[in-house]
């Protein structure tokens, strides 16, 4: 009986053990269930069985049931025509996986119904924790321990930290999944005491296994880190620029400290140790430099942990007198035969050389007989000097003093005797640099003290952007890597400096990188006196050159021609614009364009110009001169030989000319002597017609002329005050009426100008009415023959009112000729000019 009980007890225990070890994880759903053998956590690499079965009454109503099991919804594991199915597989992927079961009523149909699914975990047992360390920040803080967890187990894992000494034990635990951190840490709710020894362990466990770390032995000094010292203070005593005192506070039982400092711009630190003290004196610091200070400590001099570094304290040292000399260079430009302009350039000092803020610079010009100095805040200075030799010094000043002056010697105008380098060469190198070489002077008349290599962008005209570097006299090359831009052409020169100054430079062009130009030159042309043209062009812009232009090519091609264009190559370094293009065919339209080339290739062509020489050997400017001469000759001929144009032109220059008094002329005096006789004869003739005798007949030859006849008669009034003159002209024919023109006053005299008809026409009125008289008074000779009599032979009737004319100087006289009341027989003509009254101007 006892035996049977014992056997039954053994069988029961084994069955329970087998049941727990073989227990399956099952997921039940409304339409059926899915199960996985073993458990919900599956060891990596094990074989499992997935089963699927339908709930009774949930299958297909018509037709058989087709069950399908998928892994991760895309990999078909099994398909079976039944109400239940299963499949066995080996698990090879870590982490959570998915198994789903579907029902198809038609085997090949894509329409399937989800029955159920399960999500088991695949993982590994935890790795052994390693590198266990513990630390306590401050004497009264809690202990924090960290360790390396090892590989990811992909399942929930629990970590237990235990700390124990001779009398007490402390523990802390946490559990969870992998959090992408390779290390774990736990905080123990206790503080270590100085007199005890401690042991720490970490245990990692999950459903697939357990792992324990090696024991970690520790003491108070091994684990506890002091708090960083506080109240760090830096003082530069007596405004010293190189020495300072550092002080701090610490209320712990710290026995040793570490003080570190560095310039703010540096990466490395200077470290000093201070034992049993809370201050330290530093020496040999850099003036006018901002320093960073930090400090830490530990409890024991020989062992223990250093505290963390304290917060940084920044402090700048005071200024000091500048050290080092300025790097000075210069440029000379002639002004006239006696003077020249010098442009001095110098580089900014480094902080270590300036040792303060530079306030200004002092430039001194020294000659044997005089010394001049100037102050400037710029890094350049321009001054006009004569062409004699002189010495120039430049010094920098800050609040503490000045730097040692830099001296340069300026030679007189003739520098041919000074050493000059030869054969300058520039070659592009990697990293956008230029390797520059030269040969020493062929004749060393003076010892070379240093070489100066200068460079600048060829398109940059600002002299203040010049770069230079001084090279020892023993070297013949340098690598230019500063301020060099790719795809730009640079001018590079080298000078040899001696005690007397700089000689003639050796220059070349250089580039760091280059390509073919992006555009071509823009050209224009001008015809010369022969079959040639002057071609000018605008250089390609600097950002389009893509390097140094080595040559230009000028293309000339006849329009609509299939022949290749003529090419004229123009070296860019030696040739100067414009370019003379000769032997251009006349009467043919030619097209012309230009390209530019670098060593990397040729640019696209620029603008196209068309040339057409239509006058052979006569150029445009020559034709313009001929045309100007012809126009001048025509104008001169018109002025000299065309009377109206000449009179109109002369009137423009004689408007304000004083008119001479006719009373003072010889004609006026002769006329006054015979006036009485004429009047007497006229009165006798009119009073007694019976005694009339036939006058002597004057035969006048009839002349036909197309010229205009001009006779001018002045009517003058000499007055010192107002004088009224009434003129009554008796003209029976009425075809000629004098016209009174504008009155002008000159020197107290009033002049009235009129043009009377000095000759009276004897033609009948019937004939006159048929004649057409132009406004200019021109009488055509081919229409009729006009007969004229002098009007001085005719009678005159004058009514003159004389008022306020008391003296001879105030005499108001009117001299005019009136037409006669009768006509003579016979034909009378004049060979003089006749002009109508209306055409006369003042």
Secondary structure, 3 states (H helix, E strand, C coil): CHHHHHHHHHHHHHHHHHHHHCCCEEEECCCEEEEECCCCEEECCCEEEEEEEECCCCCCCCCCCEEEEEECCCEEEEEEECCEEEEEEECCCCEECCEEEEEECCCCCCCCEEEEEECCEEECCCCCCEEEEEEEECCCCCEEEEEECCCCCCCCEEEEEEEECCCCEEEEEEEECCCCCCEEEEEECCCCCCCCEEEEEEEEEECCEEEECCCEEEEHHHHEECCCCEEEEEECHHHCCCCEEEEEECCCCCCEEEEEEEECCCCCCEEEEEECCCEEEECCCCCCCEEEEEEEEECCCCCCECCCCCCCEEEECCCCCCCCCCCEEEEEEECCCCEEEEEEEECCCCHHHHCCCCCEEEEEEECCCCEEEEEECCCEEEEEEECCCEEEEEEEECCCCECCCEEEEECCCCCCCCCCCEEEEEEEECCCEEEEEEECCCCCCCCCCEEEEEEEECCCCCHHHCEEEEEECCCCEEEECCCCCCCECEEEEEEEEECCEECCCEEEEECCCCCCCCCCCEEEEEECCCCEEEEEEECCCHHHHCECCCEEEEEEEECCCCCCCEEEEEECCCCCCCEEEECCCCCCCEEEEEEEEECCEECCCCCCEEECCCCCCCCHHHHHHHHHHHHHHHHHHHHHHCHHHHHHHHHHHCCCCCCCCHHHCHHHHHHHHHHHHHHHHHHHHHHCHHHCCCCCCCCCCCCCCCCCECCCEEEEECCCCCCCCCCCCCCCCCCCCCCCCCEEEECCEEEEEECCCCEEECCCHHHHHCCCCCCCCCCCCCCCCCCEEEHHHCCCCCCCCCCCCCCHHHCCCCCCCCCCCCCCCCCCCCCCCECCHHHCCC
